[in-house]
Amino acid sequence: MPTASSLPNSLPHRASRLLPAARPIVIGGVPRWLGFAGAVMLALGGTTAGALPYQQAAERAGLIGPGLVVAYAGLALLVVAWWRLGTENPAARSMQITLGLWAAPLVVAPPLFSRDVYSYLAQGTMFARGLDVYVYGPSSLGGPLAAEVPGIWQHTPAPYGPLFLAVAAAVTTLTGTHVIAGVFGMRLVAVAGVALMAFAVPVLARRLGVSPGAALWLGVLNPLVLTHLVAGAHNDALMLGLLAAGLAATVSRRPGAIWPVLGVILVTLAALVKAPAALALPFCALLWAQRAQRTPAARERWPILAFLRTAPLTVLIAAAAAIVVHALAGTGIGWIGALDTPAVVHNWMSLSTTAGALTAQLLDAIGSGVAHHAVPFWRGVGLAAAVGCGLLVWVRARVLGPVYAVGLGLLAVVLLGPVVHPWYLLWGVLLVAAGAPHQEDSPVRRWVALGSSLLAVLVVPTGGPASAVDVAVGLTGGAVVLVTTGAVLLWWLPRREPVVERAESLYRERAIPAETAA
């Protein structure tokens, strides 16, 4: 039987070229506790430099600089620990424990990196009071919850589906207008979504022949999950949890048609939280069709006849689930018309918006009168390119694998869309992590890991503007900690003799044949 030291590393592109090779990490391993220390520091920094309620932020304005130093230093530790952990090839169970450990300090921290959670509370209250959130913005609500919503969103309709609004309404019904209690309630919803991700991703990965530990490392323990889904309490966590669970049910080899039906329902529910999850529905039909092929030889062929049977069933089941949810929530489909609400933001991370802004500056420089059309034009080009990428991955789904194809399609939607936030990357990252073929040397996985690390430090913990001096001080402090910690890890960790955490279970976990995994 192979020894623990002979097991392949899970970090994309052999990150051991940068960090020395190590053995599987255990409970109590240094990277695990280093990441926990980083999470604690990030939470502590957030008490003065987080996305605090405006009154608290004003009271602690003088401490924002030191808070940013502590927060960025903690974030640096978290990213270093994550990369180091990726070289250790830990078991899935070990990764889940680490996730819980790293997330715990952030669950009780103030909101970080975004003020969206305050919009959720205002929209949930509006929904509970019968106000049409697809027509009116939080300004029509008034009161302490609406007061915490940034001005840019005060008059915009909600771009979220009725399922999420019903969940937000349930939270605000329990917490009333108490801002802190409401934030904690919404964070528990996000944590539930992350927990569902942590449960579903290893199931999905095993079925697809991917190391569950590697999939959890890249897709769920990802710094973007901790900083934006847990600390930021974004509703993307609920969408991704339902999406991963739905795909895991669809690919299950357990007998009975109930599993693909359940999978389609869960993916539909994910789309009724946030619309991008709907991209997975055609691929659910394809997975269902592949499941219907009785022999391995039949599965190797494009299951066109089976797909012609499962596609109408998928449409009917998804439509029925959507109708039921809309009926129970008491809403129409007005949210579809509000899907362009996030495009109010113009940020440089969007390729199409940046191209439009640069084109507009050029046109202004030459005195053209059509500069104002540049951003809409390039955004249209980006959306057309995203549709083209979606069609391409659909055509190549048999070669790529449907789950991996969905992940790539969602990444294209994010990168080519009119607005990009760092946590949007997780839409595709989760499925790329669970379904990428040749996972140890996949260039996509390498770029995803690198991009996740870089994007984790691009957003200010305050969730809004901060002075250039404060940000510079915070980044400098974080960089010093990052370099120092990296040097210590390079010098010290390889000289220690770590305790192996059941290397045999790691080997069995990676050796499970795709045909026999549930």
PALUM-18836 format. One record per residue (C-alpha): residue number from 1; residue in one letter; z negated, y, x negated. Coordinates in steps of 0.5 Angstrom, whole numbers, plus 2048, in hexadecimal, padded with zeros to 3 digits. Each point is the difference from the previous one (the first is absolute). Layout:
N
<NUM; "a"; <Z; Y; X>>,
...
This chain:
518
<1; "m"; <800; 800; 800>>,
<2; "p"; <802; 807; 7FD>>,
<3; "t"; <7FA; 804; 7FE>>,
<4; "a"; <7FE; 807; 802>>,
<5; "s"; <803; 803; 7FA>>,
<6; "s"; <807; 7FD; 801>>,
<7; "l"; <800; 803; 807>>,
<8; "p"; <805; 805; 800>>,
<9; "n"; <7FE; 808; 801>>,
<10; "s"; <801; 803; 807>>,
<11; "l"; <801; 807; 7FE>>,
<12; "p"; <808; 802; 800>>,
<13; "h"; <804; 800; 7FA>>,
<14; "r"; <7FA; 7FD; 7FC>>,
<15; "a"; <7FB; 806; 800>>,
<16; "s"; <7FD; 7FC; 7FA>>,
<17; "r"; <805; 803; 7FC>>,
<18; "l"; <7FC; 807; 801>>,
<19; "l"; <7F9; 7FC; 801>>,
<20; "p"; <7FE; 7FA; 7FC>>,
<21; "a"; <800; 7FA; 804>>,
<22; "a"; <7FA; 7FE; 803>>,
<23; "r"; <7FD; 7FA; 804>>,
<24; "p"; <7FF; 800; 808>>,
<25; "i"; <7FB; 805; 802>>,
<26; "v"; <7F9; 7FE; 803>>,
<27; "i"; <7FB; 803; 805>>,
<28; "g"; <7FC; 805; 7FB>>,
<29; "g"; <807; 800; 7FB>>,
<30; "v"; <800; 807; 7FD>>,
<31; "p"; <807; 802; 803>>,
<32; "r"; <7FD; 7FF; 807>>,
<33; "w"; <7F9; 804; 7FF>>,
<34; "l"; <804; 806; 7FC>>,
<35; "g"; <805; 800; 807>>,
<36; "f"; <7F9; 801; 804>>,
<37; "a"; <7FD; 805; 7FB>>,
<38; "g"; <807; 804; 801>>,
<39; "a"; <7FF; 7FF; 808>>,
<40; "v"; <7F9; 803; 7FF>>,
<41; "m"; <802; 806; 7FC>>,
<42; "l"; <806; 801; 805>>,
<43; "a"; <7FB; 800; 806>>,
<44; "l"; <7FB; 804; 7FC>>,
<45; "g"; <806; 805; 7FE>>,
<46; "g"; <802; 801; 808>>,
<47; "t"; <7F9; 802; 802>>,
<48; "t"; <802; 807; 7FD>>,
<49; "a"; <808; 7FF; 7FF>>,
<50; "g"; <802; 7FC; 806>>,
<51; "a"; <803; 802; 806>>,
<52; "l"; <7FA; 802; 803>>,
<53; "p"; <7FF; 804; 807>>,
<54; "y"; <802; 807; 7FF>>,
<55; "q"; <7F8; 803; 800>>,
<56; "q"; <7FE; 7FA; 7FB>>,
<57; "a"; <806; 802; 7FC>>,
<58; "a"; <7FE; 807; 800>>,
<59; "e"; <7F9; 7FF; 7FE>>,
<60; "r"; <802; 7FC; 7FA>>,
<61; "a"; <805; 804; 7FE>>,
<62; "g"; <7FD; 801; 7F9>>,
<63; "l"; <7FF; 7F9; 7FE>>,
<64; "i"; <808; 7FE; 802>>,
<65; "g"; <801; 800; 7F8>>,
<66; "p"; <7FB; 7FB; 7FE>>,
<67; "g"; <801; 7FC; 806>>,
<68; "l"; <808; 800; 7FE>>,
<69; "v"; <7FE; 7FE; 7F9>>,
<70; "v"; <7FB; 7FA; 803>>,
<71; "a"; <806; 7FE; 805>>,
<72; "y"; <805; 800; 7FB>>,
<73; "a"; <7FC; 7FC; 7FB>>,
<74; "g"; <7FE; 7FB; 805>>,
<75; "l"; <808; 7FF; 802>>,
<76; "a"; <802; 7FF; 7F9>>,
<77; "l"; <7FB; 7FB; 7FF>>,
<78; "l"; <802; 7FD; 807>>,
<79; "v"; <807; 7FF; 7FD>>,
<80; "v"; <7FF; 7FE; 7F9>>,
<81; "a"; <7FB; 7FA; 803>>,
<82; "w"; <806; 7FE; 805>>,
<83; "w"; <805; 800; 7FB>>,
<84; "r"; <7FB; 7FC; 7FB>>,
<85; "l"; <7FF; 7FB; 806>>,
<86; "g"; <807; 7FF; 801>>,
<87; "t"; <800; 7FC; 7F9>>,
<88; "e"; <7FA; 7FC; 802>>,
<89; "n"; <804; 7FB; 805>>,
<90; "p"; <7FA; 800; 805>>,
<91; "a"; <800; 7FB; 806>>,
<92; "a"; <801; 803; 807>>,
<93; "r"; <7F9; 800; 802>>,
<94; "s"; <7FE; 804; 7FA>>,
<95; "m"; <804; 805; 801>>,
<96; "q"; <7FE; 801; 808>>,
<97; "i"; <7F9; 800; 7FD>>,
<98; "t"; <802; 806; 7FB>>,
<99; "l"; <803; 803; 806>>,
<100; "g"; <7FA; 800; 804>>,
<101; "l"; <7FC; 803; 7FA>>,
<102; "w"; <805; 805; 7FE>>,
<103; "a"; <801; 803; 807>>,
<104; "a"; <7F8; 800; 802>>,
<105; "p"; <7FF; 807; 7FD>>,
<106; "l"; <806; 803; 803>>,
<107; "v"; <7FE; 7FD; 807>>,
<108; "v"; <7FA; 805; 800>>,
<109; "a"; <803; 806; 7FC>>,
<110; "p"; <803; 806; 803>>,
<111; "p"; <807; 800; 802>>,
<112; "l"; <804; 800; 7F9>>,
<113; "f"; <808; 803; 7FF>>,
<114; "s"; <801; 801; 807>>,
<115; "r"; <7FE; 804; 806>>,
<116; "d"; <804; 7FC; 805>>,
<117; "v"; <7FA; 7FC; 802>>,
<118; "y"; <7FE; 807; 804>>,
<119; "s"; <807; 800; 804>>,
<120; "y"; <7FE; 7F9; 802>>,
<121; "l"; <7FA; 802; 803>>,
<122; "a"; <803; 806; 803>>,
<123; "q"; <806; 7FC; 803>>,
<124; "g"; <7FB; 7FA; 802>>,
<125; "t"; <7FC; 805; 804>>,
<126; "m"; <806; 803; 803>>,
<127; "f"; <802; 7F9; 802>>,
<128; "a"; <7F9; 7FE; 803>>,
<129; "r"; <800; 807; 804>>,
<130; "g"; <807; 7FF; 803>>,
<131; "l"; <804; 805; 7FC>>,
<132; "d"; <807; 7FE; 7FE>>,
<133; "v"; <800; 7FF; 7F8>>,
<134; "y"; <807; 800; 800>>,
<135; "v"; <801; 807; 803>>,
<136; "y"; <7FA; 804; 7FE>>,
<137; "g"; <7FD; 800; 7F9>>,
<138; "p"; <7F8; 800; 7FE>>,
<139; "s"; <800; 808; 801>>,
<140; "s"; <800; 7FF; 808>>,
<141; "l"; <7FA; 7FB; 7FF>>,
<142; "g"; <7FB; 806; 7FD>>,
<143; "g"; <7F9; 7FE; 7FE>>,
<144; "p"; <7FD; 7FD; 7F9>>,
<145; "l"; <805; 7FB; 7FF>>,
<146; "a"; <806; 804; 801>>,
<147; "a"; <7FD; 805; 7FB>>,
<148; "e"; <801; 7FB; 7FA>>,
<149; "v"; <807; 7FF; 801>>,
<150; "p"; <805; 803; 7FB>>,
<151; "g"; <803; 806; 803>>,
<152; "i"; <807; 7FD; 7FF>>,
<153; "w"; <7FE; 7FA; 805>>,
<154; "q"; <7FD; 805; 805>>,
<155; "h"; <806; 800; 804>>,
<156; "t"; <804; 7FA; 7FF>>,
<157; "p"; <800; 7FA; 804>>,
<158; "a"; <7FD; 7F9; 7FE>>,
<159; "p"; <806; 7FB; 7FD>>,
<160; "y"; <7FB; 7FA; 801>>,
<161; "g"; <801; 7FB; 805>>,
<162; "p"; <7FC; 7FE; 806>>,
<163; "l"; <7FC; 7FB; 7FD>>,
<164; "f"; <7FD; 804; 7FA>>,
<165; "l"; <7FF; 806; 805>>,
<166; "a"; <7FC; 7FB; 805>>,
<167; "v"; <7FC; 7FE; 7FA>>,
<168; "a"; <7FE; 807; 7FD>>,
<169; "a"; <7FE; 802; 808>>,
<170; "a"; <7FC; 7FA; 800>>,
<171; "v"; <7FC; 802; 7F9>>,
<172; "t"; <800; 807; 803>>,
<173; "t"; <7FD; 7FE; 806>>,
<174; "l"; <7FA; 7FD; 7FC>>,
<175; "t"; <7FF; 805; 7FB>>,
<176; "g"; <802; 806; 805>>,
<177; "t"; <801; 807; 7FC>>,
<178; "h"; <7FB; 7FE; 7FA>>,
<179; "v"; <805; 801; 7FA>>,
<180; "i"; <7FD; 7FB; 7FB>>,
<181; "a"; <7FE; 7FB; 805>>,
<182; "g"; <808; 800; 802>>,
<183; "v"; <802; 800; 7F9>>,
<184; "f"; <7FC; 7FA; 7FF>>,
<185; "g"; <803; 7FC; 806>>,
<186; "m"; <807; 801; 7FE>>,
<187; "r"; <7FE; 7FE; 7F9>>,
<188; "l"; <7FE; 7F9; 803>>,
<189; "v"; <806; 800; 804>>,
<190; "a"; <804; 801; 7F9>>,
<191; "v"; <7FB; 7FB; 7FD>>,
<192; "a"; <802; 7FB; 805>>,
<193; "g"; <807; 800; 7FE>>,
<194; "v"; <7FF; 7FF; 7F9>>,
<195; "a"; <7FC; 7FA; 801>>,
<196; "l"; <806; 7FD; 805>>,
<197; "m"; <804; 802; 7FA>>,
<198; "a"; <7FC; 7FC; 7FB>>,
<199; "f"; <7FF; 7FA; 805>>,
<200; "a"; <808; 800; 801>>,
<201; "v"; <803; 801; 7FA>>,
<202; "p"; <7FE; 7FA; 7FC>>,
<203; "v"; <802; 7FC; 806>>,
<204; "l"; <807; 803; 800>>,
<205; "a"; <800; 800; 7F8>>,
<206; "r"; <7FE; 7F8; 800>>,
<207; "r"; <806; 7FF; 805>>,
<208; "l"; <805; 803; 7FC>>,
<209; "g"; <7FE; 7FD; 7FA>>,
<210; "v"; <7FD; 806; 7FD>>,
<211; "s"; <7F9; 800; 7FC>>,
<212; "p"; <7FB; 803; 805>>,
<213; "g"; <7FC; 803; 7FB>>,
<214; "a"; <806; 804; 7FD>>,
<215; "a"; <802; 802; 807>>,
<216; "l"; <7F9; 803; 802>>,
<217; "w"; <7FF; 803; 7F9>>,
<218; "l"; <807; 804; 801>>,
<219; "g"; <800; 801; 808>>,
<220; "v"; <7F9; 801; 802>>,
<221; "l"; <7FB; 801; 7FA>>,
<222; "n"; <805; 806; 7FE>>,
<223; "p"; <7FD; 806; 7FF>>,
<224; "l"; <804; 803; 805>>,
<225; "v"; <7FD; 7FC; 805>>,
<226; "l"; <7F9; 802; 7FE>>,
<227; "t"; <801; 807; 7FF>>,
<228; "h"; <804; 802; 806>>,
<229; "l"; <7FF; 7FA; 805>>,
<230; "v"; <7F9; 7FF; 7FF>>,
<231; "a"; <7FE; 807; 7FD>>,
<232; "g"; <805; 804; 804>>,
<233; "a"; <7FF; 7FB; 807>>,
<234; "h"; <808; 801; 801>>,
<235; "n"; <802; 7FC; 806>>,
<236; "d"; <805; 7FD; 7FC>>,
<237; "a"; <7FB; 7FA; 7FE>>,
<238; "l"; <800; 7FE; 807>>,
<239; "m"; <807; 800; 801>>,
<240; "l"; <801; 7FC; 7F9>>,
<241; "g"; <7FA; 7FB; 802>>,
<242; "l"; <804; 7FE; 807>>,
<243; "l"; <807; 800; 7FC>>,
<244; "a"; <7FD; 7FB; 7FB>>,
<245; "a"; <7FC; 7FC; 805>>,
<246; "g"; <807; 800; 804>>,
<247; "l"; <804; 7FD; 7FB>>,
<248; "a"; <7FB; 7FB; 7FD>>,
<249; "a"; <800; 7FD; 807>>,
<250; "t"; <808; 800; 801>>,
<251; "v"; <800; 7FC; 7F9>>,
<252; "s"; <7FB; 7FB; 802>>,
<253; "r"; <802; 7F9; 7FF>>,
<254; "r"; <7FB; 7FE; 806>>,
<255; "p"; <803; 7FD; 806>>,
<256; "g"; <801; 803; 806>>,
<257; "a"; <804; 806; 802>>,
<258; "i"; <7FA; 804; 801>>,
<259; "w"; <800; 803; 7F9>>,
<260; "p"; <807; 803; 800>>,
<261; "v"; <7FE; 803; 807>>,
<262; "l"; <7F9; 803; 7FD>>,
<263; "g"; <804; 802; 7FA>>,
<264; "v"; <805; 804; 804>>,
<265; "i"; <7FA; 803; 804>>,
<266; "l"; <7FC; 802; 7FA>>,
<267; "v"; <806; 804; 7FD>>,
<268; "t"; <801; 803; 806>>,
<269; "l"; <7F9; 803; 801>>,
<270; "a"; <801; 802; 7F8>>,
<271; "a"; <806; 804; 803>>,
<272; "l"; <7FC; 803; 805>>,
<273; "v"; <7FB; 803; 7FB>>,
<274; "k"; <806; 803; 7FC>>,
<275; "a"; <807; 7FF; 801>>,
<276; "p"; <802; 7FE; 7F9>>,
<277; "a"; <7FE; 7F9; 801>>,
<278; "a"; <805; 7FE; 805>>,
<279; "l"; <805; 7FF; 7FB>>,
<280; "a"; <7FD; 7F9; 7FF>>,
<281; "l"; <801; 7FE; 807>>,
<282; "p"; <808; 7FE; 7FE>>,
<283; "f"; <7FD; 7FC; 7FA>>,
<284; "c"; <7FB; 7FD; 805>>,
<285; "a"; <806; 7FD; 804>>,
<286; "l"; <803; 7FD; 7F9>>,
<287; "l"; <7F9; 7FD; 7FE>>,
<288; "w"; <7FF; 7FD; 807>>,
<289; "a"; <808; 7FD; 7FF>>,
<290; "q"; <7FE; 7FD; 7F9>>,
<291; "r"; <7FA; 7FD; 803>>,
<292; "a"; <804; 7FD; 805>>,
<293; "q"; <804; 7FC; 7FB>>,
<294; "r"; <7FE; 7F9; 800>>,
<295; "t"; <802; 7FE; 7F9>>,
<296; "p"; <800; 803; 7F9>>,
<297; "a"; <807; 800; 7FF>>,
<298; "a"; <801; 804; 807>>,
<299; "r"; <7FB; 805; 7FE>>,
<300; "e"; <805; 802; 7FA>>,
<301; "r"; <805; 802; 804>>,
<302; "w"; <801; 806; 804>>,
<303; "p"; <7FC; 7FE; 806>>,
<304; "i"; <805; 804; 805>>,
<305; "l"; <800; 7FB; 806>>,
<306; "a"; <7F8; 800; 800>>,
<307; "f"; <800; 808; 7FF>>,
<308; "l"; <805; 801; 806>>,
<309; "r"; <7FA; 7FC; 804>>,
<310; "t"; <7FA; 804; 7FD>>,
<311; "a"; <803; 807; 800>>,
<312; "p"; <800; 800; 807>>,
<313; "l"; <7F9; 7FD; 801>>,
<314; "t"; <7FD; 805; 7FA>>,
<315; "v"; <803; 806; 804>>,
<316; "l"; <7FD; 7FE; 807>>,
<317; "i"; <7F9; 7FE; 7FD>>,
<318; "a"; <800; 807; 7FC>>,
<319; "a"; <802; 804; 807>>,
<320; "a"; <7FB; 7FC; 804>>,
<321; "a"; <7FB; 802; 7FB>>,
<322; "a"; <802; 807; 7FF>>,
<323; "i"; <800; 801; 808>>,
<324; "v"; <7F9; 7FD; 801>>,
<325; "v"; <7FD; 804; 7FA>>,
<326; "h"; <803; 807; 803>>,
<327; "a"; <7FE; 7FE; 807>>,
<328; "l"; <7F9; 7FE; 7FE>>,
<329; "a"; <800; 807; 7FC>>,
<330; "g"; <803; 804; 806>>,
<331; "t"; <805; 803; 7FB>>,
<332; "g"; <808; 801; 800>>,
<333; "i"; <804; 7FF; 7FA>>,
<334; "g"; <800; 808; 7FF>>,
<335; "w"; <7FD; 7FE; 7F9>>,
<336; "i"; <807; 7FE; 7FE>>,
<337; "g"; <802; 807; 800>>,
<338; "a"; <7FA; 802; 7FC>>,
<339; "l"; <802; 7FB; 7FA>>,
<340; "d"; <803; 806; 7FC>>,
<341; "t"; <7F9; 804; 800>>,
<342; "p"; <7FE; 7FE; 7F9>>,
<343; "a"; <807; 803; 7FE>>,
<344; "v"; <7FD; 807; 801>>,
<345; "v"; <7FD; 7FF; 7F9>>,
<346; "h"; <805; 801; 7FA>>,
<347; "n"; <7FD; 7FD; 7FA>>,
<348; "w"; <804; 7FE; 7F9>>,
<349; "m"; <7FE; 7F9; 801>>,
<350; "s"; <806; 7FF; 805>>,
<351; "l"; <807; 7FF; 7FC>>,
<352; "s"; <804; 803; 806>>,
<353; "t"; <7FB; 806; 801>>,
<354; "t"; <800; 802; 7F9>>,
<355; "a"; <807; 7FF; 7FF>>,
<356; "g"; <801; 805; 806>>,
<357; "a"; <7FB; 805; 7FE>>,
<358; "l"; <804; 800; 7F9>>,
<359; "t"; <806; 801; 804>>,
<360; "a"; <7FE; 806; 804>>,
<361; "q"; <7FD; 803; 7FA>>,
<362; "l"; <807; 800; 7FD>>,
<363; "l"; <804; 802; 806>>,
<364; "d"; <7FB; 806; 800>>,
<365; "a"; <801; 802; 7F9>>,
<366; "i"; <808; 800; 802>>,
<367; "g"; <7FE; 804; 806>>,
<368; "s"; <803; 7FB; 805>>,
<369; "g"; <7FD; 800; 807>>,
<370; "v"; <800; 7F9; 801>>,
<371; "a"; <7FA; 7FE; 7FC>>,
<372; "h"; <7FB; 7FF; 806>>,
<373; "h"; <805; 7FA; 801>>,
<374; "a"; <7FF; 7FD; 7FA>>,
<375; "v"; <7F9; 7FC; 801>>,
<376; "p"; <802; 7FD; 807>>,
<377; "f"; <807; 7FE; 7FD>>,
<378; "w"; <7FD; 7FC; 7FA>>,
<379; "r"; <7FA; 7FD; 805>>,
<380; "g"; <806; 7FE; 804>>,
<381; "v"; <803; 7FD; 7FA>>,
<382; "g"; <7FA; 7FC; 7FE>>,
<383; "l"; <7FF; 7FD; 807>>,
<384; "a"; <807; 7FE; 7FF>>,
<385; "a"; <7FF; 7FD; 7FA>>,
<386; "a"; <7F9; 7FC; 802>>,
<387; "v"; <804; 7FD; 806>>,
<388; "g"; <805; 7FE; 7FB>>,
<389; "c"; <7FB; 7FD; 7FC>>,
<390; "g"; <7FD; 7FC; 806>>,
<391; "l"; <807; 7FD; 802>>,
<392; "l"; <800; 7FE; 7F8>>,
<393; "v"; <7FA; 7FD; 800>>,
<394; "w"; <801; 7FC; 807>>,
<395; "v"; <807; 7FE; 7FD>>,
<396; "r"; <7FC; 7FD; 7FA>>,
<397; "a"; <7FA; 7FD; 804>>,
<398; "r"; <802; 7F9; 7FE>>,
<399; "v"; <800; 801; 7F9>>,
<400; "l"; <7FA; 805; 7FF>>,
<401; "g"; <7FC; 7FD; 806>>,
<402; "p"; <7FE; 803; 806>>,
<403; "v"; <7F9; 803; 7FE>>,
<404; "y"; <803; 803; 7FA>>,
<405; "a"; <806; 803; 803>>,
<406; "v"; <7FB; 803; 805>>,
<407; "g"; <7FC; 803; 7FB>>,
<408; "l"; <806; 803; 7FC>>,
<409; "g"; <803; 803; 806>>,
<410; "l"; <7F9; 803; 802>>,
<411; "l"; <800; 803; 7F9>>,
<412; "a"; <807; 803; 801>>,
<413; "v"; <7FE; 803; 806>>,
<414; "v"; <7FA; 803; 7FC>>,
<415; "l"; <804; 802; 7FA>>,
<416; "l"; <806; 803; 804>>,
<417; "g"; <7FC; 803; 806>>,
<418; "p"; <7FF; 807; 801>>,
<419; "v"; <7F9; 800; 7FE>>,
<420; "v"; <7FC; 7FC; 7FB>>,
<421; "h"; <7F8; 7FF; 7FF>>,
<422; "p"; <7FE; 7FB; 7FB>>,
<423; "w"; <7FD; 7FC; 805>>,
<424; "y"; <806; 7FF; 804>>,
<425; "l"; <802; 7FC; 7FA>>,
<426; "l"; <7FC; 7FA; 802>>,
<427; "w"; <804; 7FF; 806>>,
<428; "g"; <805; 7FC; 7FB>>,
<429; "v"; <7FB; 7FE; 7FB>>,
<430; "l"; <7FC; 7FC; 804>>,
<431; "l"; <806; 7FB; 802>>,
<432; "v"; <803; 801; 7F9>>,
<433; "a"; <7F9; 7FD; 7FD>>,
<434; "a"; <800; 7FA; 805>>,
<435; "g"; <808; 7FE; 800>>,
<436; "a"; <803; 803; 7F9>>,
<437; "p"; <803; 7FA; 7FD>>,
<438; "h"; <7FF; 7FE; 7F8>>,
<439; "q"; <7FA; 805; 801>>,
<440; "e"; <7FE; 800; 7F9>>,
<441; "d"; <806; 803; 7FD>>,
<442; "s"; <803; 804; 806>>,
<443; "p"; <802; 807; 7FE>>,
<444; "v"; <7FE; 802; 807>>,
<445; "r"; <7F9; 7FE; 800>>,
<446; "r"; <800; 803; 7F9>>,
<447; "w"; <802; 807; 803>>,
<448; "v"; <7FC; 7FF; 806>>,
<449; "a"; <7F9; 7FF; 7FB>>,
<450; "l"; <802; 806; 7FC>>,
<451; "g"; <802; 804; 806>>,
<452; "s"; <7F9; 7FF; 803>>,
<453; "s"; <7FC; 802; 7FA>>,
<454; "l"; <804; 806; 800>>,
<455; "l"; <800; 802; 807>>,
<456; "a"; <7F8; 7FF; 800>>,
<457; "v"; <7FF; 806; 7FC>>,
<458; "l"; <805; 805; 803>>,
<459; "v"; <7FC; 802; 806>>,
<460; "v"; <7FA; 804; 800>>,
<461; "p"; <7FA; 7FD; 803>>,
<462; "t"; <7FE; 806; 804>>,
<463; "g"; <806; 7FE; 804>>,
<464; "g"; <803; 807; 800>>,
<465; "p"; <801; 806; 7FB>>,
<466; "a"; <7FB; 801; 7FA>>,
<467; "s"; <800; 805; 7FA>>,
<468; "a"; <805; 7FF; 7FA>>,
<469; "v"; <7FA; 800; 7FC>>,
<470; "d"; <7FC; 7FB; 804>>,
<471; "v"; <805; 7FB; 800>>,
<472; "a"; <801; 801; 7F8>>,
<473; "v"; <7F9; 7FF; 7FF>>,
<474; "g"; <800; 7FA; 804>>,
<475; "l"; <806; 7FD; 7FD>>,
<476; "t"; <7FE; 801; 7F9>>,
<477; "g"; <7F9; 7FD; 802>>,
<478; "g"; <803; 7FA; 803>>,
<479; "a"; <805; 7FF; 7FA>>,
<480; "v"; <7FB; 800; 7FB>>,
<481; "v"; <7FC; 7FB; 804>>,
<482; "l"; <807; 7FC; 800>>,
<483; "v"; <801; 800; 7F9>>,
<484; "t"; <7F9; 7FF; 7FE>>,
<485; "t"; <800; 7FA; 805>>,
<486; "g"; <806; 7FD; 7FE>>,
<487; "a"; <7FF; 800; 7F8>>,
<488; "v"; <7F9; 7FC; 802>>,
<489; "l"; <804; 7FB; 804>>,
<490; "l"; <805; 7FF; 7FB>>,
<491; "w"; <7FB; 7FF; 7FA>>,
<492; "w"; <7FA; 7FD; 804>>,
<493; "l"; <802; 7FB; 805>>,
<494; "p"; <805; 7FC; 7FC>>,
<495; "r"; <7FA; 7FE; 7FC>>,
<496; "r"; <7FB; 7FE; 806>>,
<497; "e"; <800; 7F9; 802>>,
<498; "p"; <801; 800; 808>>,
<499; "v"; <7FD; 7FB; 804>>,
<500; "v"; <806; 7FD; 804>>,
<501; "e"; <800; 800; 807>>,
<502; "r"; <802; 7F9; 802>>,
<503; "a"; <807; 800; 7FD>>,
<504; "e"; <802; 7F9; 803>>,
<505; "s"; <800; 804; 807>>,
<506; "l"; <804; 805; 7FD>>,
<507; "y"; <805; 7FB; 7FE>>,
<508; "r"; <800; 7FC; 806>>,
<509; "e"; <801; 807; 804>>,
<510; "r"; <806; 801; 7FC>>,
<511; "a"; <803; 7F9; 801>>,
<512; "i"; <800; 800; 807>>,
<513; "p"; <807; 7FE; 802>>,
<514; "a"; <803; 805; 805>>,
<515; "e"; <802; 7FA; 805>>,
<516; "t"; <7F9; 7FE; 801>>,
<517; "a"; <7FC; 806; 800>>,
<518; "a"; <7FE; 803; 807>>,
